[in-house]
Amino acid sequence: MRANDPSSKVFYKGNSDDFIVFVEDPAALKNWKNDRSIPLSDVVNGFKIFVTHRHGSQGVLDGASNASLDNEFGTHNIDDCIVKILERGTFQTYTQTEHQADTNMTNGPAFR
């Protein structure tokens, strides 16, 4: 996936922190919500939960600690926490702007 491709995530604003889980695509999430027999691995883009330290859905992403998961969800089992985030969170999609920059301006325009 390129940096400027669309990305989908589920954002959950918890009591103590903000949690984010990345999903493969909106259709997979919708199908999973209607049919729980679909494997979670077909829905999420990696079994990793991120926190933004109360900075909303655009904050710096850090991996969620077991303590923060225990405080918010009562367990640090990744599968259980992801299910709760997918159920209670809000789906968001975004596209990063394309980044074009010269690596070294002193080389001049001929050395791209």
MOPAC internal coordinates of N, CA, C and O (Angstrom, degrees):
PM7 1SCF
backbone

  N    0.0000 0     0.00 0     0.00 0    0    0    0
  C    1.4447 1     0.00 0     0.00 0    1    0    0
  C    1.5228 1   108.55 1     0.00 0    2    1    0
  O    1.2310 1   120.78 1   -48.46 1    3    2    1
  N    1.3179 1   116.10 1   131.54 1    3    2    1
  C    1.4552 1   121.36 1   178.30 1    5    3    2
  C    1.5195 1   109.60 1   -79.81 1    6    5    3
  O    1.2310 1   121.07 1   -19.37 1    7    6    5
  N    1.3160 1   115.56 1   160.63 1    7    6    5
  C    1.4617 1   120.82 1  -177.60 1    9    7    6
  C    1.5162 1   112.34 1   -65.65 1   10    9    7
  O    1.2310 1   119.60 1   154.91 1   11   10    9
  N    1.3384 1   118.37 1   -25.09 1   11   10    9
  C    1.4550 1   119.27 1  -178.37 1   13   11   10
  C    1.5288 1   112.55 1  -102.74 1   14   13   11
  O    1.2310 1   119.43 1  -168.97 1   15   14   13
  N    1.3163 1   118.69 1    11.03 1   15   14   13
  C    1.4560 1   121.89 1   173.86 1   17   15   14
  C    1.5236 1   109.40 1   -75.79 1   18   17   15
  O    1.2310 1   119.88 1   -26.64 1   19   18   17
  N    1.3326 1   117.84 1   153.36 1   19   18   17
  C    1.4677 1   119.56 1   177.73 1   21   19   18
  C    1.5264 1   111.19 1   -63.38 1   22   21   19
  O    1.2310 1   120.66 1   -39.24 1   23   22   21
  N    1.3109 1   116.34 1   140.76 1   23   22   21
  C    1.4581 1   122.51 1   177.46 1   25   23   22
  C    1.5178 1   108.70 1  -123.56 1   26   25   23
  O    1.2310 1   120.82 1   -32.00 1   27   26   25
  N    1.3143 1   116.03 1   148.00 1   27   26   25
  C    1.4560 1   121.42 1  -179.89 1   29   27   26
  C    1.5160 1   108.77 1  -121.92 1   30   29   27
  O    1.2310 1   121.22 1   -38.98 1   31   30   29
  N    1.3232 1   115.26 1   141.02 1   31   30   29
  C    1.4571 1   119.90 1  -179.96 1   33   31   30
  C    1.5173 1   109.30 1  -148.87 1   34   33   31
  O    1.2310 1   121.55 1   -18.14 1   35   34   33
  N    1.3194 1   114.64 1   161.86 1   35   34   33
  C    1.4593 1   121.63 1   172.87 1   37   35   34
  C    1.5174 1   106.69 1  -115.18 1   38   37   35
  O    1.2310 1   121.28 1   -54.29 1   39   38   37
  N    1.3270 1   115.16 1   125.71 1   39   38   37
  C    1.4609 1   122.50 1  -177.58 1   41   39   38
  C    1.5239 1   108.73 1  -107.72 1   42   41   39
  O    1.2310 1   120.80 1   -52.08 1   43   42   41
  N    1.3334 1   116.08 1   127.92 1   43   42   41
  C    1.4637 1   121.69 1   178.49 1   45   43   42
  C    1.5170 1   108.91 1  -123.18 1   46   45   43
  O    1.2310 1   120.86 1   -61.06 1   47   46   45
  N    1.3224 1   115.97 1   118.94 1   47   46   45
  C    1.4624 1   121.34 1   178.35 1   49   47   46
  C    1.5202 1   107.75 1   -90.67 1   50   49   47
  O    1.2310 1   121.05 1   -75.40 1   51   50   49
  N    1.3173 1   115.59 1   104.60 1   51   50   49
  C    1.4539 1   120.75 1  -177.89 1   53   51   50
  C    1.5121 1   112.67 1   -90.30 1   54   53   51
  O    1.2310 1   120.87 1     2.53 1   55   54   53
  N    1.3240 1   115.94 1  -177.47 1   55   54   53
  C    1.4626 1   121.43 1   179.17 1   57   55   54
  C    1.5183 1   112.05 1   -71.70 1   58   57   55
  O    1.2310 1   120.75 1   143.49 1   59   58   57
  N    1.3316 1   116.17 1   -36.51 1   59   58   57
  C    1.4590 1   119.60 1  -175.08 1   61   59   58
  C    1.5228 1   113.51 1  -110.12 1   62   61   59
  O    1.2310 1   119.76 1   160.72 1   63   62   61
  N    1.3199 1   118.06 1   -19.28 1   63   62   61
  C    1.4636 1   121.00 1  -177.02 1   65   63   62
  C    1.5203 1   109.45 1  -159.71 1   66   65   63
  O    1.2310 1   120.96 1   -10.29 1   67   66   65
  N    1.3355 1   115.76 1   169.71 1   67   66   65
  C    1.4589 1   122.28 1   175.40 1   69   67   66
  C    1.5242 1   108.07 1  -105.12 1   70   69   67
  O    1.2310 1   120.42 1   -46.83 1   71   70   69
  N    1.3365 1   116.80 1   133.17 1   71   70   69
  C    1.4567 1   121.87 1  -174.34 1   73   71   70
  C    1.5244 1   110.31 1  -118.75 1   74   73   71
  O    1.2310 1   120.83 1   -36.01 1   75   74   73
  N    1.3285 1   116.02 1   143.99 1   75   74   73
  C    1.4608 1   121.99 1  -179.55 1   77   75   74
  C    1.5250 1   109.06 1  -134.05 1   78   77   75
  O    1.2310 1   121.51 1   -43.41 1   79   78   77
  N    1.3336 1   114.71 1   136.59 1   79   78   77
  C    1.4605 1   122.62 1   172.65 1   81   79   78
  C    1.5261 1   106.47 1  -128.11 1   82   81   79
  O    1.2310 1   120.14 1   -49.30 1   83   82   81
  N    1.3209 1   117.33 1   130.70 1   83   82   81
  C    1.4574 1   121.39 1   178.10 1   85   83   82
  C    1.5187 1   109.63 1   -85.77 1   86   85   83
  O    1.2310 1   120.56 1   -41.23 1   87   86   85
  N    1.3390 1   116.53 1   138.77 1   87   86   85
  C    1.4602 1   122.20 1  -179.41 1   89   87   86
  C    1.5242 1   109.56 1  -117.59 1   90   89   87
  O    1.2310 1   121.31 1   -24.02 1   91   90   89
  N    1.3324 1   115.10 1   155.98 1   91   90   89
  C    1.4644 1   121.19 1  -177.89 1   93   91   90
  C    1.5272 1   111.72 1   -64.93 1   94   93   91
  O    1.2310 1   120.43 1   125.39 1   95   94   93
  N    1.3301 1   116.78 1   -54.61 1   95   94   93
  C    1.4588 1   120.18 1   178.47 1   97   95   94
  C    1.5246 1   109.21 1  -159.64 1   98   97   95
  O    1.2310 1   120.25 1   -20.25 1   99   98   97
  N    1.3245 1   117.13 1   159.75 1   99   98   97
  C    1.4707 1   120.67 1  -177.01 1  101   99   98
  C    1.5239 1   113.11 1   -61.29 1  102  101   99
  O    1.2310 1   120.08 1   143.79 1  103  102  101
  N    1.3274 1   117.45 1   -36.21 1  103  102  101
  C    1.4634 1   120.10 1  -178.50 1  105  103  102
  C    1.5260 1   111.19 1   -64.81 1  106  105  103
  O    1.2310 1   120.22 1   140.05 1  107  106  105
  N    1.3134 1   117.18 1   -39.95 1  107  106  105
  C    1.4650 1   120.48 1   179.16 1  109  107  106
  C    1.5250 1   110.88 1   -63.30 1  110  109  107
  O    1.2310 1   120.45 1   139.29 1  111  110  109
  N    1.3278 1   116.75 1   -40.71 1  111  110  109
  C    1.4646 1   120.49 1   178.53 1  113  111  110
  C    1.5236 1   111.02 1   -65.13 1  114  113  111
  O    1.2310 1   120.46 1   135.93 1  115  114  113
  N    1.3181 1   116.73 1   -44.07 1  115  114  113
  C    1.4688 1   120.75 1  -179.96 1  117  115  114
  C    1.5254 1   110.65 1   -63.50 1  118  117  115
  O    1.2310 1   120.54 1   136.35 1  119  118  117
  N    1.3322 1   116.58 1   -43.65 1  119  118  117
  C    1.4674 1   120.23 1   178.72 1  121  119  118
  C    1.5226 1   111.22 1   -63.29 1  122  121  119
  O    1.2310 1   120.07 1   140.20 1  123  122  121
  N    1.3394 1   117.47 1   -39.80 1  123  122  121
  C    1.4603 1   121.24 1   179.64 1  125  123  122
  C    1.5285 1   110.95 1   -65.24 1  126  125  123
  O    1.2310 1   120.21 1   141.25 1  127  126  125
  N    1.3379 1   117.20 1   -38.75 1  127  126  125
  C    1.4689 1   119.61 1   179.58 1  129  127  126
  C    1.5223 1   111.41 1   -64.39 1  130  129  127
  O    1.2310 1   120.05 1   149.62 1  131  130  129
  N    1.3272 1   117.51 1   -30.38 1  131  130  129
  C    1.4610 1   121.33 1   179.13 1  133  131  130
  C    1.5230 1   112.86 1   -88.31 1  134  133  131
  O    1.2310 1   120.16 1   155.21 1  135  134  133
  N    1.3355 1   117.31 1   -24.79 1  135  134  133
  C    1.4609 1   121.81 1  -176.23 1  137  135  134
  C    1.5255 1   109.32 1  -139.36 1  138  137  135
  O    1.2310 1   120.36 1   -82.09 1  139  138  137
  N    1.3303 1   116.93 1    97.91 1  139  138  137
  C    1.4648 1   121.79 1  -176.11 1  141  139  138
  C    1.5219 1   113.45 1   -72.97 1  142  141  139
  O    1.2310 1   119.64 1   177.35 1  143  142  141
  N    1.3324 1   118.29 1    -2.65 1  143  142  141
  C    1.4636 1   119.22 1   176.25 1  145  143  142
  C    1.5297 1   111.30 1   -76.72 1  146  145  143
  O    1.2310 1   119.88 1   167.03 1  147  146  145
  N    1.3345 1   117.84 1   -12.97 1  147  146  145
  C    1.4645 1   121.63 1   176.41 1  149  147  146
  C    1.5252 1   107.82 1   -69.06 1  150  149  147
  O    1.2310 1   120.00 1   -50.21 1  151  150  149
  N    1.3266 1   117.60 1   129.79 1  151  150  149
  C    1.4719 1   119.72 1  -178.78 1  153  151  150
  C    1.5282 1   111.82 1   -62.24 1  154  153  151
  O    1.2310 1   121.00 1   -37.91 1  155  154  153
  N    1.3066 1   115.69 1   142.09 1  155  154  153
  C    1.4625 1   121.73 1   178.84 1  157  155  154
  C    1.5266 1   111.13 1   -61.34 1  158  157  155
  O    1.2310 1   120.64 1   152.04 1  159  158  157
  N    1.3202 1   116.39 1   -27.96 1  159  158  157
  C    1.4669 1   120.19 1   179.80 1  161  159  158
  C    1.5260 1   112.27 1   -67.25 1  162  161  159
  O    1.2310 1   120.05 1   158.99 1  163  162  161
  N    1.3425 1   117.52 1   -21.01 1  163  162  161
  C    1.4621 1   120.75 1   176.06 1  165  163  162
  C    1.5220 1   111.93 1   -81.51 1  166  165  163
  O    1.2310 1   120.30 1   167.47 1  167  166  165
  N    1.3242 1   117.04 1   -12.53 1  167  166  165
  C    1.4619 1   121.56 1  -175.29 1  169  167  166
  C    1.5185 1   111.43 1  -102.07 1  170  169  167
  O    1.2310 1   120.34 1   130.24 1  171  170  169
  N    1.3183 1   116.95 1   -49.76 1  171  170  169
  C    1.4674 1   119.97 1  -174.38 1  173  171  170
  C    1.5244 1   110.98 1   -88.54 1  174  173  171
  O    1.2310 1   121.58 1   -26.32 1  175  174  173
  N    1.3067 1   114.57 1   153.68 1  175  174  173
  C    1.4613 1   121.89 1   178.07 1  177  175  174
  C    1.5266 1   107.61 1  -100.97 1  178  177  175
  O    1.2310 1   120.67 1  -106.91 1  179  178  177
  N    1.3053 1   116.31 1    73.09 1  179  178  177
  C    1.4625 1   121.78 1  -177.30 1  181  179  178
  C    1.5155 1   111.00 1    95.48 1  182  181  179
  O    1.2310 1   120.55 1   -40.69 1  183  182  181
  N    1.2996 1   116.55 1   139.31 1  183  182  181
  C    1.4606 1   121.88 1  -178.97 1  185  183  182
  C    1.5177 1   109.84 1   -86.87 1  186  185  183
  O    1.2310 1   121.05 1  -110.93 1  187  186  185
  N    1.3101 1   115.60 1    69.07 1  187  186  185
  C    1.4657 1   122.19 1  -178.63 1  189  187  186
  C    1.5222 1   108.01 1  -136.14 1  190  189  187
  O    1.2310 1   121.01 1   -48.67 1  191  190  189
  N    1.3257 1   115.67 1   131.33 1  191  190  189
  C    1.4630 1   121.96 1   177.04 1  193  191  190
  C    1.5178 1   107.40 1  -107.17 1  194  193  191
  O    1.2310 1   121.17 1   -47.02 1  195  194  193
  N    1.3206 1   115.36 1   132.98 1  195  194  193
  C    1.4593 1   121.22 1  -179.04 1  197  195  194
  C    1.5196 1   110.17 1  -111.69 1  198  197  195
  O    1.2310 1   120.69 1   -28.44 1  199  198  197
  N    1.3236 1   116.29 1   151.56 1  199  198  197
  C    1.4658 1   122.63 1   173.84 1  201  199  198
  C    1.5242 1   108.38 1  -121.08 1  202  201  199
  O    1.2310 1   121.33 1   -27.31 1  203  202  201
  N    1.3423 1   115.06 1   152.69 1  203  202  201
  C    1.4706 1   119.91 1   179.14 1  205  203  202
  C    1.5175 1   111.93 1  -116.89 1  206  205  203
  O    1.2310 1   119.81 1  -171.91 1  207  206  205
  N    1.3182 1   117.96 1     8.09 1  207  206  205
  C    1.4670 1   122.97 1   177.31 1  209  207  206
  C    1.5267 1   111.65 1    55.50 1  210  209  207
  O    1.2310 1   121.28 1  -130.18 1  211  210  209
  N    1.3275 1   115.16 1    49.82 1  211  210  209
  C    1.4727 1   123.49 1   175.99 1  213  211  210
  C    1.5260 1   112.71 1    63.85 1  214  213  211
  O    1.2310 1   119.87 1  -151.99 1  215  214  213
  N    1.3292 1   117.86 1    28.01 1  215  214  213
  C    1.4596 1   120.91 1   177.94 1  217  215  214
  C    1.5230 1   111.95 1  -107.92 1  218  217  215
  O    1.2310 1   119.79 1  -157.45 1  219  218  217
  N    1.3161 1   118.01 1    22.55 1  219  218  217
  C    1.4531 1   121.34 1   176.36 1  221  219  218
  C    1.5181 1   112.74 1    74.75 1  222  221  219
  O    1.2310 1   121.38 1    11.37 1  223  222  221
  N    1.3210 1   114.97 1  -168.63 1  223  222  221
  C    1.4646 1   119.81 1  -174.49 1  225  223  222
  C    1.5211 1   112.96 1   -77.79 1  226  225  223
  O    1.2310 1   119.66 1   169.10 1  227  226  225
  N    1.3328 1   118.25 1   -10.90 1  227  226  225
  C    1.4617 1   120.94 1  -178.62 1  229  227  226
  C    1.5226 1   112.75 1  -105.35 1  230  229  227
  O    1.2310 1   119.62 1  -173.24 1  231  230  229
  N    1.3085 1   118.33 1     6.76 1  231  230  229
  C    1.4572 1   121.58 1  -177.96 1  233  231  230
  C    1.5191 1   112.52 1   -72.78 1  234  233  231
  O    1.2310 1   121.10 1    -3.57 1  235  234  233
  N    1.3190 1   115.50 1   176.43 1  235  234  233
  C    1.4626 1   121.68 1   177.12 1  237  235  234
  C    1.5250 1   108.48 1   -68.50 1  238  237  235
  O    1.2310 1   120.68 1   -47.10 1  239  238  237
  N    1.3186 1   116.30 1   132.90 1  239  238  237
  C    1.4582 1   121.13 1  -176.84 1  241  239  238
  C    1.5198 1   110.90 1   -92.76 1  242  241  239
  O    1.2310 1   121.34 1   -55.15 1  243  242  241
  N    1.3265 1   115.03 1   124.85 1  243  242  241
  C    1.4609 1   122.64 1   172.57 1  245  243  242
  C    1.5197 1   107.64 1  -121.83 1  246  245  243
  O    1.2310 1   120.38 1   -24.85 1  247  246  245
  N    1.3054 1   116.89 1   155.15 1  247  246  245
  C    1.4534 1   120.44 1   175.80 1  249  247  246
  C    1.5193 1   110.55 1   -67.91 1  250  249  247
  O    1.2310 1   120.53 1   -41.05 1  251  250  249
  N    1.3200 1   116.59 1   138.95 1  251  250  249
  C    1.4641 1   121.07 1  -179.80 1  253  251  250
  C    1.5238 1   109.76 1   -73.68 1  254  253  251
  O    1.2310 1   120.54 1   -45.18 1  255  254  253
  N    1.3236 1   116.58 1   134.82 1  255  254  253
  C    1.4611 1   121.12 1   177.94 1  257  255  254
  C    1.5248 1   109.62 1   -82.43 1  258  257  255
  O    1.2310 1   120.86 1   -19.58 1  259  258  257
  N    1.3249 1   115.96 1   160.42 1  259  258  257
  C    1.4615 1   120.05 1   176.47 1  261  259  258
  C    1.5192 1   110.89 1   -60.24 1  262  261  259
  O    1.2310 1   120.14 1   143.55 1  263  262  261
  N    1.3381 1   117.34 1   -36.45 1  263  262  261
  C    1.4643 1   120.88 1  -179.52 1  265  263  262
  C    1.5254 1   111.25 1   -64.99 1  266  265  263
  O    1.2310 1   119.92 1   137.67 1  267  266  265
  N    1.3318 1   117.77 1   -42.33 1  267  266  265
  C    1.4658 1   119.34 1  -179.72 1  269  267  266
  C    1.5249 1   110.95 1   -68.59 1  270  269  267
  O    1.2310 1   120.11 1   145.11 1  271  270  269
  N    1.3333 1   117.40 1   -34.89 1  271  270  269
  C    1.4634 1   120.08 1   176.38 1  273  271  270
  C    1.5260 1   110.85 1   -68.30 1  274  273  271
  O    1.2310 1   120.20 1   138.22 1  275  274  273
  N    1.3382 1   117.22 1   -41.78 1  275  274  273
  C    1.4679 1   120.89 1   176.96 1  277  275  274
  C    1.5203 1   111.23 1   -61.24 1  278  277  275
  O    1.2310 1   120.25 1   136.32 1  279  278  277
  N    1.3232 1   117.14 1   -43.68 1  279  278  277
  C    1.4654 1   120.90 1  -178.86 1  281  279  278
  C    1.5208 1   112.05 1   -63.36 1  282  281  279
  O    1.2310 1   120.34 1   141.14 1  283  282  281
  N    1.3143 1   116.96 1   -38.86 1  283  282  281
  C    1.4607 1   120.45 1  -174.96 1  285  283  282
  C    1.5210 1   113.33 1   -86.44 1  286  285  283
  O    1.2310 1   120.26 1   136.22 1  287  286  285
  N    1.3250 1   117.10 1   -43.78 1  287  286  285
  C    1.4619 1   121.06 1  -171.06 1  289  287  286
  C    1.5267 1   114.01 1  -111.35 1  290  289  287
  O    1.2310 1   119.73 1   173.86 1  291  290  289
  N    1.3240 1   118.12 1    -6.14 1  291  290  289
  C    1.4513 1   120.76 1  -179.89 1  293  291  290
  C    1.5201 1   113.65 1    80.59 1  294  293  291
  O    1.2310 1   119.95 1  -176.86 1  295  294  293
  N    1.3017 1   117.71 1     3.14 1  295  294  293
  C    1.4629 1   123.01 1   178.17 1  297  295  294
  C    1.5220 1   108.36 1  -155.18 1  298  297  295
  O    1.2310 1   120.95 1   -22.59 1  299  298  297
  N    1.3326 1   115.79 1   157.41 1  299  298  297
  C    1.4575 1   118.27 1   173.09 1  301  299  298
  C    1.5298 1   110.78 1  -114.46 1  302  301  299
  O    1.2310 1   120.78 1  -162.48 1  303  302  301
  N    1.3380 1   116.12 1    17.52 1  303  302  301
  C    1.4580 1   121.08 1   172.65 1  305  303  302
  C    1.5310 1   107.85 1   -68.88 1  306  305  303
  O    1.2310 1   120.38 1   -62.56 1  307  306  305
  N    1.3233 1   116.88 1   117.44 1  307  306  305
  C    1.4669 1   122.14 1  -173.55 1  309  307  306
  C    1.5271 1   111.76 1   -58.64 1  310  309  307
  O    1.2310 1   120.04 1   136.10 1  311  310  309
  N    1.3294 1   117.52 1   -43.90 1  311  310  309
  C    1.4663 1   120.46 1  -178.75 1  313  311  310
  C    1.5228 1   111.46 1   -60.56 1  314  313  311
  O    1.2310 1   120.24 1   133.26 1  315  314  313
  N    1.3447 1   117.15 1   -46.74 1  315  314  313
  C    1.4650 1   120.91 1  -179.97 1  317  315  314
  C    1.5221 1   111.30 1   -63.22 1  318  317  315
  O    1.2310 1   120.40 1   138.30 1  319  318  317
  N    1.3195 1   116.84 1   -41.70 1  319  318  317
  C    1.4692 1   120.80 1  -179.31 1  321  319  318
  C    1.5235 1   111.30 1   -66.92 1  322  321  319
  O    1.2310 1   120.22 1   139.35 1  323  322  321
  N    1.3285 1   117.19 1   -40.65 1  323  322  321
  C    1.4687 1   120.25 1   178.65 1  325  323  322
  C    1.5194 1   110.51 1   -63.33 1  326  325  323
  O    1.2310 1   120.09 1   137.65 1  327  326  325
  N    1.3266 1   117.44 1   -42.35 1  327  326  325
  C    1.4655 1   120.67 1   178.52 1  329  327  326
  C    1.5247 1   110.11 1   -59.83 1  330  329  327
  O    1.2310 1   119.78 1   135.77 1  331  330  329
  N    1.3280 1   118.03 1   -44.23 1  331  330  329
  C    1.4645 1   120.91 1   179.66 1  333  331  330
  C    1.5225 1   111.48 1   -64.25 1  334  333  331
  O    1.2310 1   120.02 1   140.74 1  335  334  333
  N    1.3295 1   117.58 1   -39.26 1  335  334  333
  C    1.4685 1   120.78 1   178.63 1  337  335  334
  C    1.5249 1   110.12 1   -66.43 1  338  337  335
  O    1.2310 1   120.07 1   137.14 1  339  338  337
  N    1.3268 1   117.47 1   -42.86 1  339  338  337
  C    1.4631 1   120.65 1   179.54 1  341  339  338
  C    1.5242 1   111.51 1   -65.34 1  342  341  339
  O    1.2310 1   120.24 1   144.50 1  343  342  341
  N    1.3352 1   117.14 1   -35.50 1  343  342  341
  C    1.4664 1   120.68 1  -179.94 1  345  343  342
  C    1.5233 1   112.26 1   -73.01 1  346  345  343
  O    1.2310 1   120.26 1   136.18 1  347  346  345
  N    1.3227 1   117.10 1   -43.82 1  347  346  345
  C    1.4668 1   121.70 1  -171.18 1  349  347  346
  C    1.5257 1   114.35 1   -97.71 1  350  349  347
  O    1.2310 1   120.15 1   163.28 1  351  350  349
  N    1.3270 1   117.31 1   -16.72 1  351  350  349
  C    1.4595 1   120.77 1  -174.31 1  353  351  350
  C    1.5180 1   113.00 1   -83.78 1  354  353  351
  O    1.2310 1   121.54 1    -5.33 1  355  354  353
  N    1.3251 1   114.67 1   174.67 1  355  354  353
  C    1.4608 1   121.30 1   178.15 1  357  355  354
  C    1.5231 1   108.94 1  -107.72 1  358  357  355
  O    1.2310 1   121.39 1   -43.83 1  359  358  357
  N    1.3252 1   114.94 1   136.17 1  359  358  357
  C    1.4611 1   120.94 1   179.67 1  361  359  358
  C    1.5233 1   109.35 1   -78.09 1  362  361  359
  O    1.2310 1   120.79 1   -44.17 1  363  362  361
  N    1.3297 1   116.09 1   135.83 1  363  362  361
  C    1.4605 1   121.62 1   178.13 1  365  363  362
  C    1.5163 1   108.62 1  -137.75 1  366  365  363
  O    1.2310 1   121.19 1   -36.31 1  367  366  365
  N    1.3190 1   115.32 1   143.69 1  367  366  365
  C    1.4558 1   120.67 1   173.95 1  369  367  366
  C    1.5147 1   108.13 1  -128.16 1  370  369  367
  O    1.2310 1   120.67 1   -33.35 1  371  370  369
  N    1.3018 1   116.33 1   146.65 1  371  370  369
  C    1.4597 1   120.26 1  -178.50 1  373  371  370
  C    1.5195 1   109.45 1  -153.07 1  374  373  371
  O    1.2310 1   121.36 1   -19.23 1  375  374  373
  N    1.3249 1   115.01 1   160.77 1  375  374  373
  C    1.4561 1   121.85 1   176.66 1  377  375  374
  C    1.5117 1   108.19 1  -128.17 1  378  377  375
  O    1.2310 1   120.96 1   -53.10 1  379  378  377
  N    1.2995 1   115.77 1   126.90 1  379  378  377
  C    1.4603 1   120.20 1   176.09 1  381  379  378
  C    1.5205 1   108.57 1   -72.78 1  382  381  379
  O    1.2310 1   120.46 1   -34.55 1  383  382  381
  N    1.3179 1   116.73 1   145.45 1  383  382  381
  C    1.4533 1   119.59 1   175.08 1  385  383  382
  C    1.5186 1   108.93 1   -73.64 1  386  385  383
  O    1.2310 1   121.47 1   -33.34 1  387  386  385
  N    1.3179 1   114.79 1   146.66 1  387  386  385
  C    1.4591 1   119.14 1  -179.50 1  389  387  386
  C    1.5115 1   109.74 1   -67.77 1  390  389  387
  O    1.2310 1   121.19 1   -43.15 1  391  390  389
  N    1.3007 1   115.33 1   136.85 1  391  390  389
  C    1.4635 1   121.06 1  -176.73 1  393  391  390
  C    1.5186 1   108.86 1  -105.71 1  394  393  391
  O    1.2310 1   120.77 1   -67.10 1  395  394  393
  N    1.3188 1   116.13 1   112.90 1  395  394  393
  C    1.4623 1   121.35 1   175.87 1  397  395  394
  C    1.5047 1   107.74 1  -119.19 1  398  397  395
  O    1.2310 1   120.77 1   -63.35 1  399  398  397
  N    1.2792 1   116.13 1   116.65 1  399  398  397
  C    1.4526 1   119.84 1   179.60 1  401  399  398
  C    1.5226 1   109.20 1  -149.06 1  402  401  399
  O    1.2310 1   121.35 1   -32.33 1  403  402  401
  N    1.3094 1   115.03 1   147.67 1  403  402  401
  C    1.4564 1   119.99 1   174.75 1  405  403  402
  C    1.5181 1   108.48 1   -76.63 1  406  405  403
  O    1.2310 1   120.92 1   -38.73 1  407  406  405
  N    1.3084 1   115.85 1   141.27 1  407  406  405
  C    1.4571 1   118.77 1  -179.46 1  409  407  406
  C    1.5185 1   111.62 1   -78.29 1  410  409  407
  O    1.2310 1   120.52 1   148.96 1  411  410  409
  N    1.3197 1   116.62 1   -31.04 1  411  410  409
  C    1.4566 1   119.64 1   179.17 1  413  411  410
  C    1.5262 1   108.11 1  -149.32 1  414  413  411
  O    1.2310 1   120.48 1   -75.16 1  415  414  413
  N    1.2966 1   116.68 1   104.84 1  415  414  413
  C    1.4607 1   121.84 1  -175.29 1  417  415  414
  C    1.5254 1   112.68 1   -65.12 1  418  417  415
  O    1.2310 1   119.45 1   157.16 1  419  418  417
  N    1.3197 1   118.66 1   -22.84 1  419  418  417
  C    1.4633 1   120.46 1  -178.04 1  421  419  418
  C    1.5231 1   112.23 1   -71.74 1  422  421  419
  O    1.2310 1   119.93 1   163.77 1  423  422  421
  N    1.3372 1   117.74 1   -16.23 1  423  422  421
  C    1.4606 1   120.67 1   177.87 1  425  423  422
  C    1.5214 1   112.20 1   -75.60 1  426  425  423
  O    1.2310 1   119.69 1   161.55 1  427  426  425
  N    1.3120 1   118.21 1   -18.45 1  427  426  425
  C    1.4534 1   121.47 1  -179.18 1  429  427  426
  C    1.5119 1   111.79 1    85.48 1  430  429  427
  O    1.2310 1   120.22 1    -6.69 1  431  430  429
  N    1.3485 1   117.18 1   173.31 1  431  430  429
  C    1.4603 1   121.14 1  -173.88 1  433  431  430
  C    1.5259 1   114.18 1   -72.24 1  434  433  431
  O    1.2310 1   119.25 1   162.32 1  435  434  433
  N    1.3255 1   119.03 1   -17.68 1  435  434  433
  C    1.4611 1   120.85 1  -176.81 1  437  435  434
  C    1.5261 1   112.82 1   -75.15 1  438  437  435
  O    1.2310 1   119.70 1   163.43 1  439  438  437
  N    1.3035 1   118.18 1   -16.57 1  439  438  437
  C    1.4695 1   121.48 1  -175.49 1  441  439  438
  C    1.5144 1   112.13 1  -103.34 1  442  441  439
  O    1.2310 1   119.02 1  -129.07 1  443  442  441
  N    1.2943 1   119.48 1    50.93 1  443  442  441
  C    1.4662 1   121.93 1   178.04 1  445  443  442
  C    1.4442 1   109.74 1   -84.05 1  446  445  443
  O    1.2310 1   120.10 1   180.00 1  447  446  445

